[in-house]
Amino acid sequence: MIVSINPNKSDWKELIQRPALEQQNLQATVDGVFNAIRSKGDQALLAYTEQFDKASLSSSVISEKEVNTAEKLVSQELKDAITLAATNIGAFHAAQKPNRIEVETAPGVVCWQEAKGIQKVGIYIPGGTAPLFSTVLMLAIPAKIAGCDEIVLCTPPGSDGRVNPAILFAARFAGVKQIFKVGGIQAIAAMTFGTESIPKVDKIFGPGNQYVTAAKQRASQLGVAIDMPAGPSELLVMADETAIPAFVVSDLLSQAEHGIDSQVICVVKNKNQIQAIQEELETQLAALPRKEIAEKAIENSKIICIPNDQDCVDFINEYAPEHYILCVQNEDFYLDQVRNAGSVFIGNYTPESAGDYASGTNHTLPTNGYAKSYSGVNLDAFMKKITFQKITEQGIQNIGPAIEHMAAAEQLQAHKNAVTLRLEYLTNS
């Protein structure tokens, strides 16, 4: 890890930089796949699956038989764990249900707001070396609670043409009925345009690599909403002398093992903490099955010593971490000043992996500094708010003259007439 001790604020801009992503030809690749899917549909979809996933398929549709077979391959212990996680995720997101808001803004003028589920949502679930069945729960469960009519799930197959059994079990458990073996840019394109087999959706959710992220951003330019521009995973640990080094390192590595483009940051108060953390890092890293991936991520990662509490807070808010672990004695000081973070984990016994799996909060979070302007996925992400109003005769007489004056001042005569005609009608009758 890169070590920086008491850096000047002028150096912070460089310290908060994420690893650079390979942009060369990325947009051209995305556009090429999108154009092919739009014009050739399933034919192009199957060709790209063979090209990128090395799987030769006759159909991308996952049958009920495949789901039944997959369910038998999942151990009872994992089924029980998924059930517990789903219960907690459901409880936390159900508590977020908004109530109808109704206000009589003036006598005879009633306005109200109601939340409605987005009709068709698409869920992208990465596969590959780390099949994220937990993300199925994080996205499908809130979609169901929000009242989304249709949930479409896309996930890449292995070269044998199969999908990880835990993904299929989690999808069935969460009530997803439309599941497709398709990944990468082509999956996002299919949900953007629709194909013969995959429905077009209104909003796309889910994490992915830089290709998936770029594809989602392209989809947003074509009229399909996305959850957020989420990229490689990241984590920041704020640790003082009360933090346990083994716990700190375990959390750093929990994100570093996601991918070589992940980044982890450890902010400490005392430079004497650095050696213990580095020694623990070497010990834990040596035992990781995904050691090679984590090692490359650690190369892009940093230990930063900032002695002053306020400077620590300011640096963390400037970095705006996806995951923020806080292990300090004066935690109230830090919590009071949290402004930019995807999700916050407090104390030595709150590992980031609890939020990834089973505590109940959502793990689909903004990365790359987007926590400054985006929330993590929550129930609201699957809903839109519709406003209503009803005005009585008394109501239009109360606010009508103000509307007329404002419309006239903006030189919008038809707007003014829409009120004037009603007021004259009431006066004449």
Buried (B, 14 or more C-beta within 10 A) or exposed (E): BEEBEEBEEEEBEEBBBBBEBEEEEBEEBBBEBBEBBBEEBBEBBBEBBBEBBEBEBEEBBBEEEBBEEBBEEBEEEBBEBBEEBBEBBBEBBBEBEEEEEEEEEBEBBBBBBBBEBBEBBBBBBBBBEEBBBBBBBBBBBBBBBBBBEBBBBBBBBBEEBBBBBBBBBBBBBBEBEBBBBBBBBBBBBBBBBBBEBBBBBBBBBBBBBBBBBBBBBBBBEEEBBBBBBBBBBBBBBBBBEEBBBBBBBBBBBBBBBBBBBBBBBBBBBEEEBBEBBBEBBEEBBEEBEBBEBBBBBBEBBBBBBBEEBEBBBBBBBBBBBBBBBBBBEEBEEBEEBEEBBBBBBBBBEBBBBBBBBBBBBBBBBBBBBBBEEBBBBBBBBBBBEEEEEEBEEEBBBBBBEEBBEEBEEEEEEEBBEBBBEBBEEEEEE
